Amino acid sequence: MTIAMKVNLNLIKLKNPIKKLQKFYADHIDPDGIQPIHALRTVIAAVLAILLYHSVSWPQAYWILSSAVLVIQTYNGPTPQQKWMFLVVTGLSVTLLTFIGSLIGHSVLAFIILLTLTTFIAVYLNVISSDLGTSAFYVNLFCLMSGALSVGWIETVQRTTSVFLGFMIAIIVCACVWPERLSSSIRYNIAQNLWRLSEFNHALADDQNKNKKNDKAIAVRRNRLTRGFQLARKTIPLEEIQSWQMIHQIEYLYEIILGLNEIQILIEKQKILKIINKEISVLTRRLNWFLKKLSTSAENGSPPPQITKFIQLLRTFEKYYSRHLKQFNQEQFLAFTVYIDMIHKLERRVVTLTELVKRMGYPI
């Protein structure tokens, strides 16, 4: 074996565990791919805070790091506008309560009253919304720390200024590192839902082709798709009618794919309808290709895939099977009728979705 072949073999062995790790991460840890970007923002904010800390000589300057790293964690709303709202409101509240807590920390009774009030608000907001609860938690945490570590007037001003500087670092980092816009978020969400629908369809097809149950893979992809639909409802404003229509079309496609899978299970052992089983497999592969291409078009603004051949394929199925109608018993005829109805629905959804992607145009 040559050196080059050994190197290639080692690279292949190295890629396999990496791919498995990536798949595990995407399936179970962070399906939306948000955490790596947020981790990068946090690291950059921490580095800038440390540099600023070493450039000043205040005894309370270490609060810069705490403020920058913790306040940036509140940049987690469903839309870019809400993320900025949570970040700004949290940063200002943290600064104000740090000042108040540091001043009244000498009075145990006053501090207990303040902490009771902020804790009650934090718990109540967490019941209303987990995003609000996260912001309220950090505000309450700074109130607790500043009151428990009470200092004099000069140190109070230094501490409050340090917290505000950390808050400003968080704002600068979020504005400069991977800035988010609503249009980009909507495009990404739609593209991801199309891609996840393709993966779910592929998992169902594998389950049929291998003649064995693959419930775990199907459940994982179903959960990812369901999460994507939930995120779309949180991310897309109601006035974005076209985007909402696209999400609805994707949900309809999801129901059609489930219906085709149920039909495939029913006809799997029918001799006359075995050809339908084969054609559904072909249809599944074509549909996977179409959904992935459409996902790329929705995210990048590139022209959507041509659907002429795909539509011709759907119509050919109906013409072909119509020749065998006389051979069908009642159960087979019912399965055939439902199958053709699903094909018609699939054609309408595919055409509508393609037109909606065309209207999205190119990202600004």
C-alpha positions in Angstrom: 0.0 0.0 0.0 1.4 3.4 -1.0 1.8 6.4 1.3 -0.9 8.3 -0.5 -3.4 5.4 -0.1 -2.6 5.2 3.6 -3.2 8.9 4.0 -6.5 8.7 2.2 -7.6 5.7 4.3 -6.7 7.6 7.5 -8.7 10.6 6.3 -11.7 8.5 5.6 -11.5 6.9 9.0 -11.2 10.4 10.5 -14.2 11.8 8.5 -16.6 9.0 9.6 -16.5 9.9 13.3 -16.7 13.6 12.5 -19.8 13.1 10.4 -21.4 11.0 13.1 -20.6 13.7 15.6 -22.0 16.4 13.4 -25.2 14.4 12.8 -25.6 13.8 16.5 -25.2 17.5 17.2 -27.7 18.5 14.6 -30.2 15.8 15.6 -30.1 16.1 19.4 -28.3 19.3 20.6 -28.8 22.2 18.3 -31.0 21.6 15.2 -31.2 25.3 14.4 -27.5 25.9 14.4 -27.8 28.9 16.7 -25.4 28.0 19.5 -22.1 28.2 17.6 -22.8 31.8 16.5 -23.9 32.7 20.0 -20.9 31.1 21.5 -18.7 33.1 19.2 -20.3 36.3 20.2 -19.9 35.4 23.9 -16.2 34.7 23.4 -15.5 37.9 21.6 -17.4 39.9 24.2 -15.4 38.2 26.9 -12.1 39.0 25.2 -13.0 42.7 24.7 -14.2 42.9 28.3 -10.9 41.5 29.6 -8.9 43.9 27.4 -10.9 46.8 28.8 -10.6 45.5 32.3 -6.8 45.6 32.0 -6.8 49.1 30.6 -8.5 50.7 33.7 -7.4 50.7 37.3 -10.7 50.7 39.1 -11.1 48.2 41.9 -14.6 47.4 40.6 -13.5 47.0 36.9 -13.9 43.2 37.1 -17.7 43.8 36.8 -17.1 44.6 33.1 -16.5 41.0 32.3 -19.5 39.8 34.3 -21.8 42.3 32.7 -20.6 41.7 29.1 -20.7 37.9 29.3 -24.1 37.6 31.1 -26.0 40.4 29.5 -25.2 39.1 26.0 -27.0 35.9 27.0 -30.3 37.8 26.8 -29.9 38.3 23.0 -32.2 35.3 22.5 -35.6 36.5 21.3 -37.5 34.8 18.4 -37.0 37.8 16.1 -34.1 40.2 15.6 -36.3 43.1 16.9 -37.2 41.2 20.1 -33.6 40.1 20.6 -32.5 43.7 20.6 -35.4 44.7 22.9 -34.4 42.0 25.4 -30.7 43.0 25.3 -31.3 46.7 25.7 -33.9 46.5 28.4 -31.9 43.9 30.3 -28.7 46.0 30.1 -30.3 49.1 31.3 -32.2 47.3 34.1 -29.0 45.5 35.2 -27.1 48.9 35.3 -29.9 50.5 37.3 -30.3 47.7 39.8 -26.6 47.4 40.3 -26.5 51.0 41.3 -29.5 50.7 43.6 -28.4 47.3 45.1 -24.9 48.6 45.8 -26.3 51.7 47.6 -28.9 50.0 49.8 -26.9 46.8 50.4 -25.7 48.3 53.8 -29.4 48.1 55.0 -30.3 44.5 55.3 -34.0 45.2 55.6 -34.1 47.4 52.5 -32.0 44.9 50.5 -34.3 42.0 51.5 -37.4 44.0 50.3 -35.7 44.9 47.0 -34.5 41.3 46.4 -38.0 39.9 47.2 -39.6 42.3 44.7 -37.1 41.5 41.9 -37.3 37.8 42.6 -41.1 37.8 42.4 -41.0 39.7 39.1 -38.4 37.3 37.7 -40.4 34.2 38.6 -43.6 35.7 37.3 -42.0 36.7 34.0 -40.6 33.2 33.6 -44.2 31.9 33.8 -45.3 34.2 31.0 -42.3 33.6 28.7 -39.1 31.7 29.0 -37.3 34.5 27.0 -38.6 37.1 29.4 -37.7 34.8 32.3 -34.1 34.5 31.1 -33.7 38.3 31.0 -35.3 38.7 34.4 -33.0 36.1 35.9 -29.9 38.0 34.9 -31.3 41.3 36.2 -32.2 39.6 39.5 -28.7 38.1 39.7 -27.0 41.4 39.4 -29.3 42.8 42.0 -28.3 40.0 44.3 -24.6 40.3 43.7 -24.4 44.1 44.0 -26.5 44.1 47.3 -24.5 41.2 48.8 -21.2 42.9 48.0 -22.2 46.4 49.1 -19.5 49.1 48.8 -19.0 52.9 49.3 -20.2 55.7 47.1 -17.1 55.9 44.9 -17.0 52.1 44.4 -20.7 52.1 43.6 -20.2 54.6 40.8 -17.2 52.6 39.5 -19.2 49.3 39.7 -22.2 50.8 37.9 -20.0 52.3 35.2 -18.2 49.0 34.7 -21.6 47.2 34.3 -22.7 49.8 31.8 -19.4 49.4 29.8 -20.0 45.6 29.8 -23.5 46.2 28.5 -22.1 48.4 25.7 -19.6 45.7 24.7 -22.5 43.3 24.4 -24.3 45.7 22.1 -21.3 46.3 19.9 -20.6 42.6 19.5 -24.2 41.8 18.6 -24.3 44.6 16.1 -21.0 43.6 14.4 -20.8 39.8 14.7 -23.2 38.0 12.5 -25.9 40.7 12.6 -29.4 39.5 12.0 -32.2 40.9 10.0 -35.8 39.9 9.9 -35.8 39.1 6.2 -32.7 36.9 6.5 -34.2 35.1 9.5 -37.5 34.4 7.6 -35.6 33.1 4.6 -33.4 30.8 6.7 -36.4 29.5 8.6 -38.3 28.6 5.4 -35.2 27.0 3.9 -34.6 24.9 7.0 -38.2 23.7 7.1 -38.0 22.6 3.5 -34.7 20.8 4.1 -36.0 19.1 7.3 -39.1 18.0 5.4 -36.8 16.4 2.8 -34.9 14.6 5.6 -38.1 13.4 7.1 -39.3 12.1 3.8 -36.0 10.3 3.3 -36.2 8.7 6.7 -39.7 7.3 5.9 -38.4 6.0 2.6 -35.5 4.2 4.3 -38.0 2.7 6.7 -39.9 1.2 3.8 -37.0 0.2 1.6 -35.1 -1.6 4.3 -38.1 -3.5 5.4 -37.4 -2.7 9.0 -38.5 -0.1 11.4 -36.3 2.9 11.9 -38.5 4.6 14.5 -35.7 6.5 16.2 -34.5 8.3 13.0 -38.1 9.1 12.0 -38.9 10.5 15.5 -35.8 12.7 15.5 -36.6 14.2 12.1 -40.2 14.6 12.9 -39.3 16.5 16.1 -36.9 18.7 14.2 -39.6 19.5 11.6 -42.1 20.2 14.3 -39.7 22.5 16.1 -39.1 24.3 12.8 -42.8 24.9 12.4 -43.1 26.2 16.0 -40.1 28.5 15.4 -41.7 29.8 12.2 -44.8 30.8 14.1 -42.7 32.7 16.6 -40.3 34.3 14.1 -42.6 35.3 11.2 -44.8 38.4 11.9 -48.4 38.2 10.9 -48.1 40.9 8.3 -45.6 38.7 6.4 -48.5 37.0 4.5 -46.4 35.5 1.8 -44.0 33.9 4.2 -46.9 32.5 6.2 -48.4 31.0 3.0 -45.1 29.3 2.4 -45.1 27.7 5.9 -48.6 26.5 5.4 -47.7 24.9 2.0 -44.8 23.1 3.7 -47.1 21.9 6.4 -49.6 20.6 3.7 -46.7 18.8 2.0 -45.8 17.2 5.4 -49.4 15.9 5.6 -49.3 14.6 2.0 -46.0 12.8 2.7 -47.6 11.1 5.7 -50.5 10.1 3.6 -48.4 8.6 0.9 -46.4 6.7 3.5 -49.6 5.2 4.9 -50.7 4.2 1.4 -47.4 2.5 0.8 -47.8 0.5 4.0 -51.3 -0.6 2.9 -50.3 -1.7 -0.6 -47.0 -3.2 0.2 -48.3 -6.8 0.0 -50.8 -6.2 -2.9 -49.6 -7.9 -6.0 -51.4 -5.7 -8.5 -50.4 -2.6 -6.7 -46.8 -3.5 -6.2 -45.9 -1.2 -9.1 -47.3 1.7 -7.1 -45.0 0.8 -4.3 -42.0 1.1 -6.7 -43.3 4.4 -8.1 -43.7 5.9 -4.7 -40.1 5.1 -4.1 -39.2 7.0 -7.3 -41.5 9.8 -6.3 -39.8 10.0 -2.9 -36.4 10.4 -4.4 -37.6 13.1 -6.8 -39.4 14.9 -4.0 -36.3 14.9 -1.8 -34.3 16.4 -4.7 -37.0 19.0 -5.3 -37.3 20.1 -1.6 -33.5 20.5 -1.2 -33.3 22.6 -4.3 -36.2 24.7 -3.2 -34.6 25.1 0.2 -31.4 26.5 -1.5 -33.5 28.8 -3.6 -35.5 30.1 -0.7 -32.3 30.9 1.3 -30.1 32.3 -1.4 -32.6 33.8 -3.8 -31.5 31.6 -6.7 -34.1 30.5 -9.3 -36.2 27.6 -8.0 -35.9 24.2 -9.7 -37.9 23.4 -12.9 -41.0 21.4 -12.0 -42.2 20.5 -15.5 -40.7 17.0 -15.5 -41.8 16.5 -11.9 -45.4 17.3 -12.8 -45.3 15.1 -15.9 -44.1 12.3 -13.7 -47.1 12.7 -11.4 -49.5 12.8 -14.3 -47.9 9.7 -15.9 -48.6 7.6 -12.8 -52.4 8.3 -13.1 -52.5 7.4 -16.8 -50.6 4.2 -16.3 -52.6 2.9 -13.4 -56.0 3.8 -15.0 -55.3 0.9 -17.4 -55.5 -1.6 -14.5 -58.7 -0.4 -12.9 -60.7 -3.4 -14.0 -58.3 -5.7 -12.2 -58.7 -4.0 -8.8 -60.9 -5.3 -6.1 -62.7 -2.9 -3.8 -59.9 -2.4 -1.4 -57.3 -2.0 -4.1 -59.5 0.5 -5.9 -59.9 2.5 -2.7 -56.1 2.6 -2.2 -55.6 3.6 -5.8 -58.2 6.4 -5.5 -56.6 7.8 -2.4 -53.2 7.6 -4.0 -54.3 9.6 -7.1 -56.0 12.2 -4.8 -52.7 12.5 -2.9 -50.8 13.0 -6.2 -53.2 15.7 -7.3 -52.7 17.5 -3.9 -49.0 17.1 -4.2 -49.0 18.7 -7.7 -51.0 21.7 -6.4 -48.8 22.3 -3.4 -45.6 21.9 -5.4 -46.7 24.5 -8.0 -47.9 26.9 -5.3 -44.7 26.6 -3.3 -42.5 27.1 -6.4 -44.4 30.3 -7.3 -44.1 31.6 -3.8 -40.3 31.0 -3.8 -40.1 32.9 -7.1 -41.9 35.9 -5.5 -39.4 36.1 -2.7 -36.9 37.5 -5.2 -33.3 38.0 -4.2 -32.1 38.9 -0.6 -31.1 42.5 -0.1 
